[in-house]
Amino acid sequence: MASQIDDITIQYEEDDRVVVEELDKEILSKGAWTTIIFRYRQWDPKIEDYGPERYSIRRYRKINDEYRQQSKFNISSVQQANRIVETLQRWTGEAGE
């Protein structure tokens, strides 16, 4: 577990192989409850290479000086990510009118 927000990662290794490779992250909110969006890719043993980019929004809660994951939402494809972006842009544009 991480004690600092900047130390939170989804990178994961197993048997000396990076199974989940974190490509980037953006901290969306800080505090006792922290929200981070990750850009990553996952090792696919069938093709012996990394699969396509994926995205995950995760919420962490600080308990006893450690951030613990409380929930997550995995965005399954670039197409789904684009639909989320388009919808949020439309909604926030409507809210500003």
N, CA and C atoms as a LAMMPS dump frame, in Angstrom:
ITEM: TIMESTEP
0
ITEM: NUMBER OF ATOMS
291
ITEM: BOX BOUNDS ff ff ff
-5.0000000000000000e+02 5.0000000000000000e+02
-5.0000000000000000e+02 5.0000000000000000e+02
-5.0000000000000000e+02 5.0000000000000000e+02
ITEM: ATOMS id mol type element x y z
1 1 1 N 0.835 -1.188 0
2 1 2 C 0 0 0
3 1 3 C 0.881 1.253 0
4 2 1 N 0.361 2.305 -0.568
5 2 2 C 1.108 3.556 -0.66
6 2 3 C 0.674 4.513 0.449
7 3 1 N 1.631 5.256 0.963
8 3 2 C 1.308 6.25 1.982
9 3 3 C 1.232 7.658 1.39
10 4 1 N 1.741 7.831 0.174
11 4 2 C 1.68 9.113 -0.533
12 4 3 C 0.913 8.921 -1.832
13 5 1 N 0.137 9.931 -2.216
14 5 2 C -0.665 9.836 -3.437
15 5 3 C 0.214 9.548 -4.652
16 6 1 N 1.345 10.223 -4.753
17 6 2 C 2.211 10.054 -5.921
18 6 3 C 2.789 8.641 -6.039
19 7 1 N 2.762 7.883 -4.952
20 7 2 C 3.299 6.522 -4.963
21 7 3 C 2.271 5.478 -5.399
22 8 1 N 1.013 5.878 -5.541
23 8 2 C -0.023 4.93 -5.954
24 8 3 C 0.206 4.558 -7.417
25 9 1 N 0.174 3.271 -7.691
26 9 2 C 0.391 2.777 -9.048
27 9 3 C -0.464 1.537 -9.28
28 10 1 N -0.727 1.253 -10.548
29 10 2 C -1.383 -0.017 -10.863
30 10 3 C -0.404 -0.981 -11.528
31 11 1 N 0.844 -0.542 -11.676
32 11 2 C 1.855 -1.425 -12.26
33 11 3 C 1.988 -2.661 -11.385
34 12 1 N 2.035 -3.813 -12.04
35 12 2 C 2.053 -5.077 -11.314
36 12 3 C 3.005 -6.034 -12.003
37 13 1 N 3.857 -6.668 -11.203
38 13 2 C 4.813 -7.648 -11.723
39 13 3 C 4.539 -9.017 -11.132
40 14 1 N 4.785 -10.016 -11.957
41 14 2 C 4.631 -11.399 -11.52
42 14 3 C 5.699 -12.228 -12.224
43 15 1 N 6.47 -12.981 -11.465
44 15 2 C 7.544 -13.811 -12.027
45 15 3 C 8.48 -12.988 -12.911
46 16 1 N 8.903 -11.84 -12.429
47 16 2 C 9.839 -10.945 -13.121
48 16 3 C 9.309 -10.395 -14.445
49 17 1 N 8.002 -10.407 -14.641
50 17 2 C 7.396 -9.827 -15.838
51 17 3 C 6.389 -8.765 -15.4
52 18 1 N 6.432 -7.633 -16.078
53 18 2 C 5.438 -6.6 -15.828
54 18 3 C 4.142 -7.06 -16.489
55 19 1 N 3.157 -7.407 -15.681
56 19 2 C 1.884 -7.919 -16.181
57 19 3 C 0.941 -6.757 -16.508
58 20 1 N 0.936 -5.756 -15.645
59 20 2 C 0.177 -4.53 -15.89
60 20 3 C 1.185 -3.394 -15.935
61 21 1 N 1.315 -2.786 -17.095
62 21 2 C 2.288 -1.709 -17.289
63 21 3 C 1.558 -0.366 -17.257
64 22 1 N 1.854 0.421 -16.239
65 22 2 C 1.266 1.754 -16.138
66 22 3 C 1.974 2.682 -17.116
67 23 1 N 1.214 3.306 -17.997
68 23 2 C 1.775 4.223 -18.983
69 23 3 C 1.695 5.675 -18.527
70 24 1 N 0.658 5.997 -17.777
71 24 2 C 0.464 7.367 -17.303
72 24 3 C -0.616 7.358 -16.233
73 25 1 N -0.699 8.439 -15.478
74 25 2 C -1.784 8.602 -14.515
75 25 3 C -2.032 10.08 -14.309
76 26 1 N -3.246 10.384 -13.943
77 26 2 C -3.635 11.758 -13.637
78 26 3 C -4.421 11.717 -12.339
79 27 1 N -3.974 12.496 -11.375
80 27 2 C -4.679 12.573 -10.103
81 27 3 C -5.808 13.576 -10.28
82 28 1 N -7.043 13.105 -10.154
83 28 2 C -8.212 13.947 -10.372
84 28 3 C -8.652 14.681 -9.107
85 29 1 N -8.448 14.06 -7.955
86 29 2 C -8.758 14.719 -6.682
87 29 3 C -7.85 14.159 -5.601
88 30 1 N -7.551 15.008 -4.63
89 30 2 C -6.668 14.615 -3.528
90 30 3 C -7.407 14.783 -2.212
91 31 1 N -6.904 14.098 -1.205
92 31 2 C -7.482 14.204 0.123
93 31 3 C -7.62 12.83 0.73
94 32 1 N -8.489 12.731 1.746
95 32 2 C -8.733 11.436 2.384
96 32 3 C -9.313 10.456 1.375
97 33 1 N -10.094 10.987 0.416
98 33 2 C -10.586 10.217 -0.725
99 33 3 C -9.909 10.766 -1.959
100 34 1 N -9.212 9.921 -2.681
101 34 2 C -8.44 10.328 -3.851
102 34 3 C -8.953 9.584 -5.08
103 35 1 N -9.038 10.313 -6.192
104 35 2 C -9.471 9.71 -7.454
105 35 3 C -8.345 9.852 -8.47
106 36 1 N -8.001 8.742 -9.121
107 36 2 C -6.911 8.733 -10.098
108 36 3 C -7.391 8.002 -11.34
109 37 1 N -7.051 8.544 -12.509
110 37 2 C -7.299 7.834 -13.761
111 37 3 C -5.947 7.345 -14.28
112 38 1 N -5.911 6.067 -14.642
113 38 2 C -4.684 5.431 -15.124
114 38 3 C -4.818 5.07 -16.597
115 39 1 N -3.713 5.18 -17.284
116 39 2 C -3.571 4.671 -18.653
117 39 3 C -2.579 3.52 -18.553
118 40 1 N -2.961 2.345 -19.062
119 40 2 C -2.108 1.169 -18.886
120 40 3 C -2.319 0.176 -20.017
121 41 1 N -1.509 -0.836 -20.018
122 41 2 C -1.71 -1.968 -20.914
123 41 3 C -1.331 -3.232 -20.158
124 42 1 N -1.902 -4.327 -20.608
125 42 2 C -1.772 -5.588 -19.897
126 42 3 C -1.086 -6.629 -20.785
127 43 1 N -0.217 -7.417 -20.177
128 43 2 C 0.478 -8.473 -20.89
129 43 3 C -0.521 -9.549 -21.299
130 44 1 N -0.446 -9.949 -22.554
131 44 2 C -1.303 -11.005 -23.078
132 44 3 C -0.43 -12.196 -23.427
133 45 1 N -0.47 -13.261 -22.624
134 45 2 C 0.404 -14.411 -22.885
135 45 3 C 0.094 -15.125 -24.199
136 46 1 N -1.123 -14.973 -24.715
137 46 2 C -1.488 -15.635 -25.969
138 46 3 C -0.689 -15.081 -27.141
139 47 1 N -0.429 -13.771 -27.117
140 47 2 C 0.311 -13.153 -28.223
141 47 3 C 1.738 -12.789 -27.823
142 48 1 N 2.086 -13.07 -26.553
143 48 2 C 3.429 -12.763 -26.038
144 48 3 C 3.776 -11.286 -26.216
145 49 1 N 2.79 -10.433 -25.956
146 49 2 C 2.992 -8.99 -26.079
147 49 3 C 1.896 -8.287 -25.281
148 50 1 N 2.046 -6.987 -25.183
149 50 2 C 1.034 -6.209 -24.492
150 50 3 C -0.16 -5.964 -25.404
151 51 1 N -1.33 -5.968 -24.806
152 51 2 C -2.56 -5.69 -25.529
153 51 3 C -2.735 -4.189 -25.715
154 52 1 N -3.92 -3.779 -26.158
155 52 2 C -4.176 -2.357 -26.41
156 52 3 C -4.209 -1.553 -25.124
157 53 1 N -4.088 -0.248 -25.277
158 53 2 C -4.187 0.637 -24.122
159 53 3 C -5.558 0.502 -23.488
160 54 1 N -5.551 0.614 -22.173
161 54 2 C -6.783 0.587 -21.388
162 54 3 C -6.722 1.732 -20.397
163 55 1 N -7.858 1.979 -19.775
164 55 2 C -7.963 3.096 -18.836
165 55 3 C -8.762 2.631 -17.631
166 56 1 N -8.416 3.164 -16.473
167 56 2 C -9.124 2.786 -15.254
168 56 3 C -9.22 3.997 -14.339
169 57 1 N -10.417 4.232 -13.828
170 57 2 C -10.633 5.287 -12.839
171 57 3 C -10.779 4.582 -11.499
172 58 1 N -9.956 4.995 -10.537
173 58 2 C -9.944 4.316 -9.237
174 58 3 C -10.037 5.31 -8.094
175 59 1 N -10.773 4.894 -7.065
176 59 2 C -10.929 5.698 -5.859
177 59 3 C -10.169 5.023 -4.719
178 60 1 N -9.447 5.837 -3.987
179 60 2 C -8.669 5.355 -2.857
180 60 3 C -9.075 6.138 -1.614
181 61 1 N -9.021 5.452 -0.493
182 61 2 C -9.326 6.075 0.794
183 61 3 C -8.12 5.901 1.701
184 62 1 N -7.742 6.985 2.365
185 62 2 C -6.596 6.917 3.269
186 62 3 C -7.062 6.417 4.626
187 63 1 N -6.541 5.258 5.006
188 63 2 C -6.867 4.637 6.286
189 63 3 C -5.547 4.281 6.96
190 64 1 N -5.353 4.767 8.18
191 64 2 C -4.115 4.493 8.929
192 64 3 C -2.882 4.841 8.108
193 65 1 N -2.894 6.017 7.498
194 65 2 C -1.763 6.539 6.717
195 65 3 C -1.43 5.718 5.47
196 66 1 N -2.363 4.916 4.985
197 66 2 C -2.161 4.174 3.746
198 66 3 C -3.393 4.324 2.864
199 67 1 N -3.142 4.499 1.558
200 67 2 C -4.241 4.581 0.602
201 67 3 C -4.649 3.174 0.193
202 68 1 N -5.934 2.901 0.324
203 68 2 C -6.485 1.594 -0.031
204 68 3 C -7.551 1.778 -1.102
205 69 1 N -7.488 0.95 -2.112
206 69 2 C -8.468 1.047 -3.199
207 69 3 C -9.857 0.709 -2.677
208 70 1 N -10.823 1.569 -3.007
209 70 2 C -12.2 1.36 -2.583
210 70 3 C -13.105 0.962 -3.745
211 71 1 N -12.813 1.486 -4.933
212 71 2 C -13.628 1.14 -6.096
213 71 3 C -12.844 1.419 -7.361
214 72 1 N -13.34 0.852 -8.463
215 72 2 C -12.685 1.104 -9.75
216 72 3 C -13.697 0.939 -10.869
217 73 1 N -13.419 1.636 -11.952
218 73 2 C -14.196 1.498 -13.182
219 73 3 C -13.202 1.371 -14.315
220 74 1 N -13.222 0.237 -15.003
221 74 2 C -12.318 0.007 -16.127
222 74 3 C -13.02 0.393 -17.427
223 75 1 N -12.357 1.222 -18.204
224 75 2 C -12.85 1.613 -19.517
225 75 3 C -12.279 0.601 -20.497
226 76 1 N -13.162 -0.083 -21.207
227 76 2 C -12.766 -1.28 -21.933
228 76 3 C -12.13 -1.033 -23.298
229 77 1 N -12.282 0.171 -23.858
230 77 2 C -11.738 0.405 -25.19
231 77 3 C -11.572 1.9 -25.44
232 78 1 N -10.824 2.225 -26.479
233 78 2 C -10.67 3.62 -26.892
234 78 3 C -12.027 4.183 -27.292
235 79 1 N -12.839 3.373 -27.942
236 79 2 C -14.167 3.827 -28.36
237 79 3 C -15.022 4.205 -27.152
238 80 1 N -14.997 3.38 -26.115
239 80 2 C -15.762 3.695 -24.911
240 80 3 C -15.215 4.957 -24.248
241 81 1 N -13.904 5.112 -24.214
242 81 2 C -13.289 6.312 -23.645
243 81 3 C -13.747 7.56 -24.399
244 82 1 N -13.755 7.473 -25.73
245 82 2 C -14.194 8.613 -26.531
246 82 3 C -15.662 8.947 -26.289
247 83 1 N -16.503 7.949 -26.124
248 83 2 C -17.919 8.201 -25.836
249 83 3 C -18.09 8.887 -24.487
250 84 1 N -17.304 8.477 -23.503
251 84 2 C -17.361 9.11 -22.18
252 84 3 C -16.947 10.571 -22.291
253 85 1 N -15.852 10.834 -23.006
254 85 2 C -15.367 12.203 -23.196
255 85 3 C -16.419 13.053 -23.903
256 86 1 N -16.972 12.53 -24.985
257 86 2 C -17.986 13.275 -25.747
258 86 3 C -19.204 13.596 -24.888
259 87 1 N -19.658 12.634 -24.12
260 87 2 C -20.827 12.843 -23.264
261 87 3 C -20.542 13.883 -22.193
262 88 1 N -19.393 13.779 -21.537
263 88 2 C -19.048 14.752 -20.499
264 88 3 C -18.875 16.154 -21.084
265 89 1 N -18.281 16.259 -22.262
266 89 2 C -18.141 17.572 -22.895
267 89 3 C -19.512 18.167 -23.212
268 90 1 N -20.429 17.341 -23.694
269 90 2 C -21.774 17.822 -23.991
270 90 3 C -22.481 18.27 -22.708
271 91 1 N -22.396 17.446 -21.67
272 91 2 C -23.06 17.78 -20.415
273 91 3 C -22.476 19.039 -19.779
274 92 1 N -21.151 19.142 -19.762
275 92 2 C -20.538 20.323 -19.131
276 92 3 C -20.782 21.564 -19.973
277 93 1 N -20.881 21.409 -21.281
278 93 2 C -21.229 22.537 -22.148
279 93 3 C -22.639 23.017 -21.892
280 94 1 N -23.553 22.056 -21.665
281 94 2 C -24.95 22.396 -21.365
282 94 3 C -25.037 23.086 -20.018
283 95 1 N -24.229 22.655 -19.057
284 95 2 C -24.275 23.232 -17.712
285 95 3 C -23.781 24.674 -17.72
286 96 1 N -22.912 24.999 -18.659
287 96 2 C -22.351 26.348 -18.736
288 96 3 C -23.251 27.333 -19.436
289 97 1 N -24.334 26.87 -20.033
290 97 2 C -25.221 27.756 -20.793
291 97 3 C -26.122 28.568 -19.904
